[in-house]
């Protein structure tokens, strides 16, 4: 996948910031190229994996619903990557 792609993972790789998408509708609005595509749950997080200032990959996590993405859970993801 190119970091120039229109996707949460590519955005996380480009920006070095965690990307949270709380619904398929939000995903489709933010990333039109993904409209109608397969999903892994209702909500999604893309967290860049950065080592010594270099992004080496992106961790993608799918969730059944956005309610599972509370601040505590997001803080855990941030601490883990």
N, CA, C and O atoms as a Maestro MAE file, in Angstrom:
{
 s_m_m2io_version
 :::
 2.0.0
}

f_m_ct {
 s_m_title
 :::
 protein
 m_atom[324] {
  # First column is atom index #
  i_m_mmod_type
  r_m_x_coord
  r_m_y_coord
  r_m_z_coord
  i_m_residue_number
  s_m_chain_name
  s_m_pdb_residue_name
  s_m_pdb_atom_name
  i_m_atomic_number
  :::
  1 25 0.842 -1.177 0.000 1 A "UNK " " N  " 7
  2 3 0.000 0.000 0.000 1 A "UNK " " CA " 6
  3 2 0.887 1.240 0.000 1 A "UNK " " C  " 6
  4 15 1.875 1.314 0.731 1 A "UNK " " O  " 8
  5 25 0.530 2.178 -0.803 2 A "UNK " " N  " 7
  6 3 1.245 3.442 -0.877 2 A "UNK " " CA " 6
  7 2 0.805 4.361 0.257 2 A "UNK " " C  " 6
  8 15 -0.364 4.362 0.643 2 A "UNK " " O  " 8
  9 25 1.737 5.139 0.789 3 A "UNK " " N  " 7
  10 3 1.362 6.105 1.823 3 A "UNK " " CA " 6
  11 2 0.529 7.242 1.242 3 A "UNK " " C  " 6
  12 15 -0.028 8.048 1.987 3 A "UNK " " O  " 8
  13 25 0.443 7.309 -0.075 4 A "UNK " " N  " 7
  14 3 -0.391 8.316 -0.726 4 A "UNK " " CA " 6
  15 2 -1.821 7.833 -0.916 4 A "UNK " " C  " 6
  16 15 -2.670 8.592 -1.383 4 A "UNK " " O  " 8
  17 25 -2.101 6.582 -0.560 5 A "UNK " " N  " 7
  18 3 -3.446 6.020 -0.722 5 A "UNK " " CA " 6
  19 2 -4.455 6.783 0.127 5 A "UNK " " C  " 6
  20 15 -4.098 7.455 1.094 5 A "UNK " " O  " 8
  21 25 -5.704 6.665 -0.251 6 A "UNK " " N  " 7
  22 3 -6.819 7.302 0.452 6 A "UNK " " CA " 6
  23 2 -7.375 6.291 1.455 6 A "UNK " " C  " 6
  24 15 -8.374 5.622 1.190 6 A "UNK " " O  " 8
  25 25 -6.702 6.188 2.628 7 A "UNK " " N  " 7
  26 3 -7.125 5.211 3.634 7 A "UNK " " CA " 6
  27 2 -6.641 5.646 5.013 7 A "UNK " " C  " 6
  28 15 -5.714 6.448 5.127 7 A "UNK " " O  " 8
  29 25 -7.272 5.112 6.064 8 A "UNK " " N  " 7
  30 3 -6.818 5.443 7.414 8 A "UNK " " CA " 6
  31 2 -5.363 5.044 7.666 8 A "UNK " " C  " 6
  32 15 -4.615 5.805 8.279 8 A "UNK " " O  " 8
  33 25 -4.957 3.870 7.204 9 A "UNK " " N  " 7
  34 3 -3.584 3.410 7.439 9 A "UNK " " CA " 6
  35 2 -2.575 4.318 6.743 9 A "UNK " " C  " 6
  36 15 -1.550 4.670 7.326 9 A "UNK " " O  " 8
  37 25 -2.858 4.692 5.510 10 A "UNK " " N  " 7
  38 3 -1.949 5.574 4.790 10 A "UNK " " CA " 6
  39 2 -1.876 6.941 5.457 10 A "UNK " " C  " 6
  40 15 -0.800 7.533 5.543 10 A "UNK " " O  " 8
  41 25 -3.015 7.447 5.930 11 A "UNK " " N  " 7
  42 3 -3.020 8.732 6.637 11 A "UNK " " CA " 6
  43 2 -2.171 8.651 7.895 11 A "UNK " " C  " 6
  44 15 -1.398 9.566 8.179 11 A "UNK " " O  " 8
  45 25 -2.304 7.561 8.655 12 A "UNK " " N  " 7
  46 3 -1.504 7.390 9.868 12 A "UNK " " CA " 6
  47 2 -0.014 7.335 9.532 12 A "UNK " " C  " 6
  48 15 0.806 7.913 10.246 12 A "UNK " " O  " 8
  49 25 0.336 6.646 8.454 13 A "UNK " " N  " 7
  50 3 1.740 6.563 8.042 13 A "UNK " " CA " 6
  51 2 2.272 7.927 7.623 13 A "UNK " " C  " 6
  52 15 3.393 8.291 7.977 13 A "UNK " " O  " 8
  53 25 1.476 8.684 6.871 14 A "UNK " " N  " 7
  54 3 1.898 10.006 6.396 14 A "UNK " " CA " 6
  55 2 2.071 11.001 7.527 14 A "UNK " " C  " 6
  56 15 3.050 11.746 7.571 14 A "UNK " " O  " 8
  57 25 1.102 11.005 8.449 15 A "UNK " " N  " 7
  58 3 1.069 12.050 9.483 15 A "UNK " " CA " 6
  59 2 1.797 11.666 10.761 15 A "UNK " " C  " 6
  60 15 2.189 12.533 11.543 15 A "UNK " " O  " 8
  61 25 1.979 10.355 10.977 16 A "UNK " " N  " 7
  62 3 2.567 9.913 12.243 16 A "UNK " " CA " 6
  63 2 1.596 10.019 13.402 16 A "UNK " " C  " 6
  64 15 2.002 9.947 14.562 16 A "UNK " " O  " 8
  65 25 0.310 10.190 13.099 17 A "UNK " " N  " 7
  66 3 -0.722 10.342 14.121 17 A "UNK " " CA " 6
  67 2 -1.733 9.197 14.044 17 A "UNK " " C  " 6
  68 15 -2.012 8.669 12.968 17 A "UNK " " O  " 8
  69 25 -2.273 8.827 15.201 18 A "UNK " " N  " 7
  70 3 -3.330 7.816 15.246 18 A "UNK " " CA " 6
  71 2 -4.562 8.338 14.513 18 A "UNK " " C  " 6
  72 15 -4.919 9.509 14.642 18 A "UNK " " O  " 8
  73 25 -5.208 7.465 13.745 19 A "UNK " " N  " 7
  74 3 -6.442 7.810 13.033 19 A "UNK " " CA " 6
  75 2 -7.557 6.944 13.608 19 A "UNK " " C  " 6
  76 15 -7.437 5.721 13.666 19 A "UNK " " O  " 8
  77 25 -8.636 7.585 14.029 20 A "UNK " " N  " 7
  78 3 -9.796 6.887 14.572 20 A "UNK " " CA " 6
  79 2 -10.982 7.134 13.648 20 A "UNK " " C  " 6
  80 15 -11.310 8.277 13.329 20 A "UNK " " O  " 8
  81 25 -11.615 6.051 13.226 21 A "UNK " " N  " 7
  82 3 -12.812 6.131 12.390 21 A "UNK " " CA " 6
  83 2 -13.916 5.419 13.159 21 A "UNK " " C  " 6
  84 15 -13.824 4.215 13.399 21 A "UNK " " O  " 8
  85 25 -14.957 6.144 13.547 22 A "UNK " " N  " 7
  86 3 -15.962 5.611 14.465 22 A "UNK " " CA " 6
  87 2 -17.159 4.940 13.798 22 A "UNK " " C  " 6
  88 15 -18.029 4.411 14.489 22 A "UNK " " O  " 8
  89 25 -17.217 4.953 12.472 23 A "UNK " " N  " 7
  90 3 -18.319 4.279 11.785 23 A "UNK " " CA " 6
  91 2 -17.956 4.074 10.317 23 A "UNK " " C  " 6
  92 15 -17.047 4.716 9.791 23 A "UNK " " O  " 8
  93 25 -18.681 3.172 9.671 24 A "UNK " " N  " 7
  94 3 -18.479 2.960 8.236 24 A "UNK " " CA " 6
  95 2 -18.874 4.225 7.480 24 A "UNK " " C  " 6
  96 15 -18.234 4.581 6.491 24 A "UNK " " O  " 8
  97 25 -19.919 4.902 7.936 25 A "UNK " " N  " 7
  98 3 -20.339 6.147 7.282 25 A "UNK " " CA " 6
  99 2 -19.239 7.206 7.365 25 A "UNK " " C  " 6
  100 15 -18.990 7.915 6.391 25 A "UNK " " O  " 8
  101 25 -18.582 7.316 8.521 26 A "UNK " " N  " 7
  102 3 -17.471 8.262 8.653 26 A "UNK " " CA " 6
  103 2 -16.323 7.858 7.736 26 A "UNK " " C  " 6
  104 15 -15.719 8.704 7.076 26 A "UNK " " O  " 8
  105 25 -16.025 6.563 7.697 27 A "UNK " " N  " 7
  106 3 -14.963 6.077 6.809 27 A "UNK " " CA " 6
  107 2 -15.264 6.458 5.369 27 A "UNK " " C  " 6
  108 15 -14.398 6.974 4.663 27 A "UNK " " O  " 8
  109 25 -16.484 6.204 4.937 28 A "UNK " " N  " 7
  110 3 -16.862 6.489 3.555 28 A "UNK " " CA " 6
  111 2 -16.791 7.983 3.244 28 A "UNK " " C  " 6
  112 15 -16.418 8.367 2.135 28 A "UNK " " O  " 8
  113 25 -17.144 8.826 4.213 29 A "UNK " " N  " 7
  114 3 -17.091 10.273 4.004 29 A "UNK " " CA " 6
  115 2 -15.648 10.772 3.937 29 A "UNK " " C  " 6
  116 15 -15.320 11.626 3.113 29 A "UNK " " O  " 8
  117 25 -14.795 10.243 4.798 30 A "UNK " " N  " 7
  118 3 -13.397 10.687 4.851 30 A "UNK " " CA " 6
  119 2 -12.538 10.083 3.747 30 A "UNK " " C  " 6
  120 15 -11.582 10.702 3.279 30 A "UNK " " O  " 8
  121 25 -12.892 8.865 3.336 31 A "UNK " " N  " 7
  122 3 -12.074 8.128 2.361 31 A "UNK " " CA " 6
  123 2 -12.986 7.588 1.257 31 A "UNK " " C  " 6
  124 15 -13.327 6.405 1.260 31 A "UNK " " O  " 8
  125 25 -13.380 8.443 0.316 32 A "UNK " " N  " 7
  126 3 -14.345 8.037 -0.720 32 A "UNK " " CA " 6
  127 2 -13.925 6.807 -1.524 32 A "UNK " " C  " 6
  128 15 -14.786 6.080 -2.020 32 A "UNK " " O  " 8
  129 25 -12.642 6.564 -1.661 33 A "UNK " " N  " 7
  130 3 -12.209 5.396 -2.437 33 A "UNK " " CA " 6
  131 2 -12.561 4.083 -1.745 33 A "UNK " " C  " 6
  132 15 -12.508 3.025 -2.372 33 A "UNK " " O  " 8
  133 25 -12.920 4.136 -0.459 34 A "UNK " " N  " 7
  134 3 -13.258 2.922 0.292 34 A "UNK " " CA " 6
  135 2 -14.761 2.635 0.328 34 A "UNK " " C  " 6
  136 15 -15.178 1.614 0.874 34 A "UNK " " O  " 8
  137 25 -15.572 3.517 -0.243 35 A "UNK " " N  " 7
  138 3 -17.027 3.331 -0.230 35 A "UNK " " CA " 6
  139 2 -17.377 1.965 -0.820 35 A "UNK " " C  " 6
  140 15 -16.930 1.611 -1.911 35 A "UNK " " O  " 8
  141 25 -18.180 1.211 -0.080 36 A "UNK " " N  " 7
  142 3 -18.619 -0.104 -0.526 36 A "UNK " " CA " 6
  143 2 -17.615 -1.208 -0.271 36 A "UNK " " C  " 6
  144 15 -17.884 -2.370 -0.575 36 A "UNK " " O  " 8
  145 25 -16.469 -0.868 0.277 37 A "UNK " " N  " 7
  146 3 -15.433 -1.864 0.548 37 A "UNK " " CA " 6
  147 2 -15.727 -2.676 1.796 37 A "UNK " " C  " 6
  148 15 -16.603 -2.328 2.588 37 A "UNK " " O  " 8
  149 25 -14.993 -3.747 1.959 38 A "UNK " " N  " 7
  150 3 -15.142 -4.616 3.125 38 A "UNK " " CA " 6
  151 2 -14.768 -3.863 4.401 38 A "UNK " " C  " 6
  152 15 -13.975 -2.922 4.375 38 A "UNK " " O  " 8
  153 25 -15.349 -4.292 5.502 39 A "UNK " " N  " 7
  154 3 -15.031 -3.681 6.790 39 A "UNK " " CA " 6
  155 2 -14.623 -4.747 7.791 39 A "UNK " " C  " 6
  156 15 -14.961 -5.923 7.657 39 A "UNK " " O  " 8
  157 25 -13.890 -4.303 8.791 40 A "UNK " " N  " 7
  158 3 -13.532 -5.158 9.919 40 A "UNK " " CA " 6
  159 2 -14.212 -4.521 11.125 40 A "UNK " " C  " 6
  160 15 -13.585 -3.766 11.867 40 A "UNK " " O  " 8
  161 25 -15.468 -4.819 11.315 41 A "UNK " " N  " 7
  162 3 -16.230 -4.190 12.385 41 A "UNK " " CA " 6
  163 2 -16.787 -2.853 11.946 41 A "UNK " " C  " 6
  164 15 -16.726 -2.497 10.769 41 A "UNK " " O  " 8
  165 25 -17.331 -2.116 12.899 42 A "UNK " " N  " 7
  166 3 -17.961 -0.829 12.628 42 A "UNK " " CA " 6
  167 2 -16.974 0.326 12.787 42 A "UNK " " C  " 6
  168 15 -17.104 1.344 12.107 42 A "UNK " " O  " 8
  169 25 -15.997 0.182 13.666 43 A "UNK " " N  " 7
  170 3 -15.043 1.248 13.947 43 A "UNK " " CA " 6
  171 2 -13.625 0.724 13.719 43 A "UNK " " C  " 6
  172 15 -13.384 -0.483 13.720 43 A "UNK " " O  " 8
  173 25 -12.695 1.657 13.526 44 A "UNK " " N  " 7
  174 3 -11.349 1.271 13.137 44 A "UNK " " CA " 6
  175 2 -10.338 2.259 13.699 44 A "UNK " " C  " 6
  176 15 -10.603 3.459 13.773 44 A "UNK " " O  " 8
  177 25 -9.176 1.745 14.093 45 A "UNK " " N  " 7
  178 3 -8.056 2.587 14.518 45 A "UNK " " CA " 6
  179 2 -6.839 2.195 13.695 45 A "UNK " " C  " 6
  180 15 -6.554 1.011 13.519 45 A "UNK " " O  " 8
  181 25 -6.131 3.183 13.200 46 A "UNK " " N  " 7
  182 3 -4.849 2.974 12.525 46 A "UNK " " CA " 6
  183 2 -3.804 3.733 13.328 46 A "UNK " " C  " 6
  184 15 -3.873 4.957 13.442 46 A "UNK " " O  " 8
  185 25 -2.837 3.012 13.886 47 A "UNK " " N  " 7
  186 3 -1.810 3.617 14.735 47 A "UNK " " CA " 6
  187 2 -0.444 3.404 14.094 47 A "UNK " " C  " 6
  188 15 -0.054 2.266 13.831 47 A "UNK " " O  " 8
  189 25 0.288 4.494 13.839 48 A "UNK " " N  " 7
  190 3 1.597 4.350 13.217 48 A "UNK " " CA " 6
  191 2 2.589 3.693 14.175 48 A "UNK " " C  " 6
  192 15 2.570 3.941 15.380 48 A "UNK " " O  " 8
  193 25 3.446 2.860 13.619 49 A "UNK " " N  " 7
  194 3 4.518 2.223 14.381 49 A "UNK " " CA " 6
  195 2 5.797 2.990 14.063 49 A "UNK " " C  " 6
  196 15 6.326 2.902 12.955 49 A "UNK " " O  " 8
  197 25 6.280 3.732 15.032 50 A "UNK " " N  " 7
  198 3 7.408 4.637 14.811 50 A "UNK " " CA " 6
  199 2 8.585 4.197 15.675 50 A "UNK " " C  " 6
  200 15 8.451 4.035 16.888 50 A "UNK " " O  " 8
  201 25 9.736 4.007 15.041 51 A "UNK " " N  " 7
  202 3 10.965 3.615 15.734 51 A "UNK " " CA " 6
  203 2 12.037 4.642 15.387 51 A "UNK " " C  " 6
  204 15 12.351 4.847 14.215 51 A "UNK " " O  " 8
  205 25 12.592 5.280 16.403 52 A "UNK " " N  " 7
  206 3 13.640 6.291 16.213 52 A "UNK " " CA " 6
  207 2 13.229 7.335 15.174 52 A "UNK " " C  " 6
  208 15 14.035 7.746 14.340 52 A "UNK " " O  " 8
  209 25 11.962 7.756 15.238 53 A "UNK " " N  " 7
  210 3 11.467 8.803 14.363 53 A "UNK " " CA " 6
  211 2 11.092 8.367 12.959 53 A "UNK " " C  " 6
  212 15 10.727 9.199 12.129 53 A "UNK " " O  " 8
  213 25 11.178 7.065 12.682 54 A "UNK " " N  " 7
  214 3 10.857 6.551 11.351 54 A "UNK " " CA " 6
  215 2 9.632 5.650 11.441 54 A "UNK " " C  " 6
  216 15 9.596 4.728 12.257 54 A "UNK " " O  " 8
  217 25 8.630 5.912 10.607 55 A "UNK " " N  " 7
  218 3 7.438 5.061 10.573 55 A "UNK " " CA " 6
  219 2 7.788 3.782 9.831 55 A "UNK " " C  " 6
  220 15 8.163 3.807 8.659 55 A "UNK " " O  " 8
  221 25 7.657 2.649 10.546 56 A "UNK " " N  " 7
  222 3 8.015 1.359 9.949 56 A "UNK " " CA " 6
  223 2 6.783 0.547 9.557 56 A "UNK " " C  " 6
  224 15 6.904 -0.497 8.917 56 A "UNK " " O  " 8
  225 25 5.613 1.019 9.936 57 A "UNK " " N  " 7
  226 3 4.384 0.317 9.610 57 A "UNK " " CA " 6
  227 2 3.211 0.970 10.313 57 A "UNK " " C  " 6
  228 15 3.351 2.009 10.957 57 A "UNK " " O  " 8
  229 25 2.051 0.343 10.179 58 A "UNK " " N  " 7
  230 3 0.825 0.841 10.811 58 A "UNK " " CA " 6
  231 2 0.073 -0.346 11.383 58 A "UNK " " C  " 6
  232 15 -0.127 -1.352 10.703 58 A "UNK " " O  " 8
  233 25 -0.344 -0.226 12.635 59 A "UNK " " N  " 7
  234 3 -1.179 -1.235 13.278 59 A "UNK " " CA " 6
  235 2 -2.631 -0.861 13.031 59 A "UNK " " C  " 6
  236 15 -3.059 0.235 13.391 59 A "UNK " " O  " 8
  237 25 -3.395 -1.765 12.418 60 A "UNK " " N  " 7
  238 3 -4.808 -1.532 12.157 60 A "UNK " " CA " 6
  239 2 -5.656 -2.425 13.039 60 A "UNK " " C  " 6
  240 15 -5.442 -3.636 13.099 60 A "UNK " " O  " 8
  241 25 -6.619 -1.826 13.722 61 A "UNK " " N  " 7
  242 3 -7.497 -2.565 14.632 61 A "UNK " " CA " 6
  243 2 -8.950 -2.260 14.300 61 A "UNK " " C  " 6
  244 15 -9.330 -1.099 14.148 61 A "UNK " " O  " 8
  245 25 -9.765 -3.313 14.188 62 A "UNK " " N  " 7
  246 3 -11.189 -3.147 13.952 62 A "UNK " " CA " 6
  247 2 -11.976 -3.437 15.222 62 A "UNK " " C  " 6
  248 15 -11.585 -4.286 16.023 62 A "UNK " " O  " 8
  249 25 -13.084 -2.730 15.403 63 A "UNK " " N  " 7
  250 3 -13.922 -2.878 16.591 63 A "UNK " " CA " 6
  251 2 -15.379 -3.048 16.168 63 A "UNK " " C  " 6
  252 15 -15.817 -2.493 15.161 63 A "UNK " " O  " 8
  253 25 -16.116 -3.821 16.952 64 A "UNK " " N  " 7
  254 3 -17.520 -4.079 16.654 64 A "UNK " " CA " 6
  255 2 -18.373 -2.835 16.665 64 A "UNK " " C  " 6
  256 15 -19.323 -2.721 15.890 64 A "UNK " " O  " 8
  257 25 -18.040 -1.895 17.542 65 A "UNK " " N  " 7
  258 3 -18.773 -0.631 17.576 65 A "UNK " " CA " 6
  259 2 -17.891 0.448 18.182 65 A "UNK " " C  " 6
  260 15 -16.908 0.155 18.862 65 A "UNK " " O  " 8
  261 25 -18.253 1.695 17.928 66 A "UNK " " N  " 7
  262 3 -17.445 2.822 18.373 66 A "UNK " " CA " 6
  263 2 -17.410 2.955 19.890 66 A "UNK " " C  " 6
  264 15 -16.492 3.569 20.435 66 A "UNK " " O  " 8
  265 25 -18.396 2.389 20.575 67 A "UNK " " N  " 7
  266 3 -18.415 2.450 22.030 67 A "UNK " " CA " 6
  267 2 -17.211 1.790 22.663 67 A "UNK " " C  " 6
  268 15 -16.869 2.086 23.808 67 A "UNK " " O  " 8
  269 25 -16.559 0.894 21.927 68 A "UNK " " N  " 7
  270 3 -15.361 0.232 22.431 68 A "UNK " " CA " 6
  271 2 -14.127 1.130 22.338 68 A "UNK " " C  " 6
  272 15 -13.058 0.759 22.823 68 A "UNK " " O  " 8
  273 25 -14.263 2.304 21.722 69 A "UNK " " N  " 7
  274 3 -13.143 3.218 21.539 69 A "UNK " " CA " 6
  275 2 -13.218 4.374 22.529 69 A "UNK " " C  " 6
  276 15 -13.287 5.536 22.130 69 A "UNK " " O  " 8
  277 25 -13.204 4.058 23.805 70 A "UNK " " N  " 7
  278 3 -13.218 5.118 24.808 70 A "UNK " " CA " 6
  279 2 -11.799 5.659 25.003 70 A "UNK " " C  " 6
  280 15 -10.838 5.100 24.475 70 A "UNK " " O  " 8
  281 25 -11.677 6.736 25.756 71 A "UNK " " N  " 7
  282 3 -10.371 7.378 25.958 71 A "UNK " " CA " 6
  283 2 -9.358 6.434 26.602 71 A "UNK " " C  " 6
  284 15 -8.175 6.476 26.265 71 A "UNK " " O  " 8
  285 25 -9.804 5.593 27.514 72 A "UNK " " N  " 7
  286 3 -8.899 4.646 28.161 72 A "UNK " " CA " 6
  287 2 -8.340 3.651 27.144 72 A "UNK " " C  " 6
  288 15 -7.145 3.356 27.152 72 A "UNK " " O  " 8
  289 25 -9.195 3.141 26.281 73 A "UNK " " N  " 7
  290 3 -8.754 2.203 25.258 73 A "UNK " " CA " 6
  291 2 -7.808 2.844 24.264 73 A "UNK " " C  " 6
  292 15 -6.812 2.237 23.871 73 A "UNK " " O  " 8
  293 25 -8.113 4.076 23.850 74 A "UNK " " N  " 7
  294 3 -7.238 4.780 22.926 74 A "UNK " " CA " 6
  295 2 -5.887 5.105 23.568 74 A "UNK " " C  " 6
  296 15 -4.853 5.048 22.903 74 A "UNK " " O  " 8
  297 25 -5.896 5.444 24.851 75 A "UNK " " N  " 7
  298 3 -4.635 5.686 25.568 75 A "UNK " " CA " 6
  299 2 -3.796 4.420 25.623 75 A "UNK " " C  " 6
  300 15 -2.572 4.484 25.510 75 A "UNK " " O  " 8
  301 25 -4.445 3.261 25.796 76 A "UNK " " N  " 7
  302 3 -3.724 1.986 25.805 76 A "UNK " " CA " 6
  303 2 -3.072 1.745 24.443 76 A "UNK " " C  " 6
  304 15 -1.909 1.348 24.371 76 A "UNK " " O  " 8
  305 25 -3.815 1.983 23.373 77 A "UNK " " N  " 7
  306 3 -3.261 1.790 22.027 77 A "UNK " " CA " 6
  307 2 -2.057 2.711 21.832 77 A "UNK " " C  " 6
  308 15 -1.023 2.284 21.318 77 A "UNK " " O  " 8
  309 25 -2.188 3.967 22.240 78 A "UNK " " N  " 7
  310 3 -1.084 4.915 22.098 78 A "UNK " " CA " 6
  311 2 0.149 4.448 22.871 78 A "UNK " " C  " 6
  312 15 1.273 4.568 22.383 78 A "UNK " " O  " 8
  313 25 -0.061 3.920 24.069 79 A "UNK " " N  " 7
  314 3 1.060 3.447 24.884 79 A "UNK " " CA " 6
  315 2 1.711 2.200 24.301 79 A "UNK " " C  " 6
  316 15 2.912 1.981 24.460 79 A "UNK " " O  " 8
  317 25 0.906 1.388 23.626 80 A "UNK " " N  " 7
  318 3 1.415 0.119 23.086 80 A "UNK " " CA " 6
  319 2 2.249 0.306 21.824 80 A "UNK " " C  " 6
  320 15 3.108 -0.520 21.515 80 A "UNK " " O  " 8
  321 25 1.999 1.381 21.104 81 A "UNK " " N  " 7
  322 3 2.750 1.602 19.868 81 A "UNK " " CA " 6
  323 2 3.701 2.729 20.086 81 A "UNK " " C  " 6
  324 15 4.443 3.094 19.174 81 A "UNK " " O  " 8
  :::
 }
 m_bond[323] {
  # First column is bond index #
  i_m_from
  i_m_to
  i_m_order
  :::
  1 1 2 1
  2 2 3 1
  3 3 4 2
  4 3 5 1
  5 5 6 1
  6 6 7 1
  7 7 8 2
  8 7 9 1
  9 9 10 1
  10 10 11 1
  11 11 12 2
  12 11 13 1
  13 13 14 1
  14 14 15 1
  15 15 16 2
  16 15 17 1
  17 17 18 1
  18 18 19 1
  19 19 20 2
  20 19 21 1
  21 21 22 1
  22 22 23 1
  23 23 24 2
  24 23 25 1
  25 25 26 1
  26 26 27 1
  27 27 28 2
  28 27 29 1
  29 29 30 1
  30 30 31 1
  31 31 32 2
  32 31 33 1
  33 33 34 1
  34 34 35 1
  35 35 36 2
  36 35 37 1
  37 37 38 1
  38 38 39 1
  39 39 40 2
  40 39 41 1
  41 41 42 1
  42 42 43 1
  43 43 44 2
  44 43 45 1
  45 45 46 1
  46 46 47 1
  47 47 48 2
  48 47 49 1
  49 49 50 1
  50 50 51 1
  51 51 52 2
  52 51 53 1
  53 53 54 1
  54 54 55 1
  55 55 56 2
  56 55 57 1
  57 57 58 1
  58 58 59 1
  59 59 60 2
  60 59 61 1
  61 61 62 1
  62 62 63 1
  63 63 64 2
  64 63 65 1
  65 65 66 1
  66 66 67 1
  67 67 68 2
  68 67 69 1
  69 69 70 1
  70 70 71 1
  71 71 72 2
  72 71 73 1
  73 73 74 1
  74 74 75 1
  75 75 76 2
  76 75 77 1
  77 77 78 1
  78 78 79 1
  79 79 80 2
  80 79 81 1
  81 81 82 1
  82 82 83 1
  83 83 84 2
  84 83 85 1
  85 85 86 1
  86 86 87 1
  87 87 88 2
  88 87 89 1
  89 89 90 1
  90 90 91 1
  91 91 92 2
  92 91 93 1
  93 93 94 1
  94 94 95 1
  95 95 96 2
  96 95 97 1
  97 97 98 1
  98 98 99 1
  99 99 100 2
  100 99 101 1
  101 101 102 1
  102 102 103 1
  103 103 104 2
  104 103 105 1
  105 105 106 1
  106 106 107 1
  107 107 108 2
  108 107 109 1
  109 109 110 1
  110 110 111 1
  111 111 112 2
  112 111 113 1
  113 113 114 1
  114 114 115 1
  115 115 116 2
  116 115 117 1
  117 117 118 1
  118 118 119 1
  119 119 120 2
  120 119 121 1
  121 121 122 1
  122 122 123 1
  123 123 124 2
  124 123 125 1
  125 125 126 1
  126 126 127 1
  127 127 128 2
  128 127 129 1
  129 129 130 1
  130 130 131 1
  131 131 132 2
  132 131 133 1
  133 133 134 1
  134 134 135 1
  135 135 136 2
  136 135 137 1
  137 137 138 1
  138 138 139 1
  139 139 140 2
  140 139 141 1
  141 141 142 1
  142 142 143 1
  143 143 144 2
  144 143 145 1
  145 145 146 1
  146 146 147 1
  147 147 148 2
  148 147 149 1
  149 149 150 1
  150 150 151 1
  151 151 152 2
  152 151 153 1
  153 153 154 1
  154 154 155 1
  155 155 156 2
  156 155 157 1
  157 157 158 1
  158 158 159 1
  159 159 160 2
  160 159 161 1
  161 161 162 1
  162 162 163 1
  163 163 164 2
  164 163 165 1
  165 165 166 1
  166 166 167 1
  167 167 168 2
  168 167 169 1
  169 169 170 1
  170 170 171 1
  171 171 172 2
  172 171 173 1
  173 173 174 1
  174 174 175 1
  175 175 176 2
  176 175 177 1
  177 177 178 1
  178 178 179 1
  179 179 180 2
  180 179 181 1
  181 181 182 1
  182 182 183 1
  183 183 184 2
  184 183 185 1
  185 185 186 1
  186 186 187 1
  187 187 188 2
  188 187 189 1
  189 189 190 1
  190 190 191 1
  191 191 192 2
  192 191 193 1
  193 193 194 1
  194 194 195 1
  195 195 196 2
  196 195 197 1
  197 197 198 1
  198 198 199 1
  199 199 200 2
  200 199 201 1
  201 201 202 1
  202 202 203 1
  203 203 204 2
  204 203 205 1
  205 205 206 1
  206 206 207 1
  207 207 208 2
  208 207 209 1
  209 209 210 1
  210 210 211 1
  211 211 212 2
  212 211 213 1
  213 213 214 1
  214 214 215 1
  215 215 216 2
  216 215 217 1
  217 217 218 1
  218 218 219 1
  219 219 220 2
  220 219 221 1
  221 221 222 1
  222 222 223 1
  223 223 224 2
  224 223 225 1
  225 225 226 1
  226 226 227 1
  227 227 228 2
  228 227 229 1
  229 229 230 1
  230 230 231 1
  231 231 232 2
  232 231 233 1
  233 233 234 1
  234 234 235 1
  235 235 236 2
  236 235 237 1
  237 237 238 1
  238 238 239 1
  239 239 240 2
  240 239 241 1
  241 241 242 1
  242 242 243 1
  243 243 244 2
  244 243 245 1
  245 245 246 1
  246 246 247 1
  247 247 248 2
  248 247 249 1
  249 249 250 1
  250 250 251 1
  251 251 252 2
  252 251 253 1
  253 253 254 1
  254 254 255 1
  255 255 256 2
  256 255 257 1
  257 257 258 1
  258 258 259 1
  259 259 260 2
  260 259 261 1
  261 261 262 1
  262 262 263 1
  263 263 264 2
  264 263 265 1
  265 265 266 1
  266 266 267 1
  267 267 268 2
  268 267 269 1
  269 269 270 1
  270 270 271 1
  271 271 272 2
  272 271 273 1
  273 273 274 1
  274 274 275 1
  275 275 276 2
  276 275 277 1
  277 277 278 1
  278 278 279 1
  279 279 280 2
  280 279 281 1
  281 281 282 1
  282 282 283 1
  283 283 284 2
  284 283 285 1
  285 285 286 1
  286 286 287 1
  287 287 288 2
  288 287 289 1
  289 289 290 1
  290 290 291 1
  291 291 292 2
  292 291 293 1
  293 293 294 1
  294 294 295 1
  295 295 296 2
  296 295 297 1
  297 297 298 1
  298 298 299 1
  299 299 300 2
  300 299 301 1
  301 301 302 1
  302 302 303 1
  303 303 304 2
  304 303 305 1
  305 305 306 1
  306 306 307 1
  307 307 308 2
  308 307 309 1
  309 309 310 1
  310 310 311 1
  311 311 312 2
  312 311 313 1
  313 313 314 1
  314 314 315 1
  315 315 316 2
  316 315 317 1
  317 317 318 1
  318 318 319 1
  319 319 320 2
  320 319 321 1
  321 321 322 1
  322 322 323 1
  323 323 324 2
  :::
 }
}
